[in-house]
Amino acid sequence: MVDIKNIVVIGSGLMGNGIAQVSLMAGYNVTMVDISQEILDKAVASIEGGLKKLETKGVLNAAENKSRLKASLDLSSAVKDADYIIEAVVEKMDVKKDIFKTCDENAPPHAIIASNTSTMSITEMASATKRADKCIGMHFFNPAPLMRLIEVIAGEKSSEESMEIGIKVSKSLPCLRGDRYVAKVLKDRPGFIVNRLNSPSGIYMSYLLDTCLEQGIPFESLDADFGSRGPMSPLVLSDYTGIDTGYHVRNYNAETLHEDFRPGKVITQMYNEGKLGRKTGQGFYDWSKGRPQPDFSKIKKAGLVDRGVFLAISMNEGCRILEEGIASGWKVIDDANMAGMNAPGPFEYGIKNWEGHVKKLEEFADKIGSEYLKPCDLFRSGKFVDMK
Ligand SMILES: NC(=O)c1ccc[n+]([C@@H]2O[C@H](COP(=O)([O-])OP(=O)(O)OC[C@H]3O[C@@H](n4cnc5c(N)ncnc54)[C@H](O)[C@@H]3O)[C@@H](O)[C@H]2O)c1
């Protein structure tokens, strides 16, 4: 197996920034690539700040780490000595394919090319190269230094050796909040494990939002149904990540998984009107004065949310992940969800009464007329229980 010394991180935005920092902390030489000097300067300053903070806590020597960091605007020359490349640019397939091609044409033959895509096909990116066996997915969670999970994804042509290198590099990257958890994703399917597990909840959420619209219920009342779990309620979080992001993900899932994922009336209307949340100042909430802090103790609940439906949807999707051979067992799915989302997966809790959850989902899918939410064969049969 090749000794990995030089890592190139392409895209120095939110994700690339964190990925470069943990790669430095693991002792690699790191080159960051982006399209403008201003963006690169900002990224370098932010990494320097992060390293200095850690130095004050006695975790590392900031100057030594910084001495192994380079920044470049020229991708072709930046990858000339690369052993391992991590692409973290915008979530657009054509841009990613162009980058994979340039890397393939300029990097040494042994170099691995990995993508940090949240959901897109590694196989398709690899098709832009002549080294599909050396292309893999390496999916971090935001922020990369703090979230424990990295999913390492096999494209259709990825070699076992490339996967082993990807897993070894992933395990070597420190996490500031506990031990790294590396999940091996056996099949290149949209959303991999964790994003896939959580994506069909969006079908239920769309249904709930559209019900609010039809019945004239304020959206904050729906948010109040969830209460304040975690740092942000679901609709504050949607505004924070961007209504446009949710809109695009739902459409991608509709095209790759099932038509039922299409964004509903509320999300489509907000997208068309440019009410995108934090970035435009208005989404479900008004962001013009900073992050909204709804006081749910004073807001009337909509009384629409049934948490049992969310659990049943999640168990069903976990079973689809097992059925499609994406993960080796339900424990990996549960552990990955905890490491990537700070939330328990559905199986450990739901397995005891699995038949009740199947029945609940059956009734709910019939009620809203969703084909995709119907319990899949593996869920219905209960055979997943032994697939730990
Ligand atoms: N934000 C998240 O929570 C998250 C989590 C996991 C994975 N991802 C994935 O990571 C990737 C990056 O997401 P992000 O949130 O960091 O985006 P971002 O917009 O913060 O950063 C993307 C960066 O890529 C740069 N870029 C664009 N085209 C480029 C090119 N041709 N060459 C070099 N650099 C280029 C941009 O200038 C920008 O700095 C996406 O594929 C996204 O789906 C995001």
The ligand as a Gaussian input file, in Angstrom:
#p B3LYP/6-31G(d) Opt

LIG

0 1
 N      -21.990000      21.971000       4.002000
 C      -22.196000      20.766000       4.508000
 O      -22.801000      20.622000       5.589000
 C      -21.656000      19.567000       3.801000
 C      -21.513000      18.356000       4.499000
 C      -20.958000      17.238000       3.843000
 C      -20.602000      17.339000       2.509000
 N      -20.770000      18.539000       1.841000
 C      -20.342000      18.594000       0.446000
 O      -19.067000      19.215000       0.399000
 C      -18.913000      19.935000      -0.832000
 C      -18.553000      21.372000      -0.518000
 O      -19.559000      21.941000       0.281000
 P      -19.325000      23.270000       1.134000
 O      -20.484000      23.397000       2.036000
 O      -17.940000      23.294000       1.664000
 O      -19.436000      24.377000      -0.021000
 P      -18.840000      25.859000      -0.044000
 O      -19.688000      26.606000      -1.012000
 O      -18.654000      26.402000       1.327000
 O      -17.367000      25.651000      -0.645000
 C      -17.137000      25.245000      -1.959000
 C      -15.818000      25.857000      -2.394000
 O      -15.461000      25.300000      -3.658000
 C      -14.858000      26.339000      -4.425000
 N      -14.903000      25.969000      -5.835000
 C      -15.952000      26.012000      -6.681000
 N      -15.576000      25.580000      -7.905000
 C      -14.263000      25.252000      -7.814000
 C      -13.281000      24.757000      -8.741000
 N      -13.615000      24.522000      -9.989000
 N      -12.035000      24.534000      -8.290000
 C      -11.680000      24.786000      -7.004000
 N      -12.575000      25.249000      -6.086000
 C      -13.826000      25.477000      -6.493000
 C      -15.672000      27.565000      -4.073000
 O      -14.979000      28.754000      -4.410000
 C      -15.866000      27.377000      -2.567000
 O      -14.819000      27.981000      -1.837000
 C      -20.223000      19.738000      -1.585000
 O      -20.095000      18.656000      -2.456000
 C      -21.218000      19.409000      -0.462000
 O      -22.316000      18.665000      -0.916000
 C      -21.269000      19.647000       2.466000

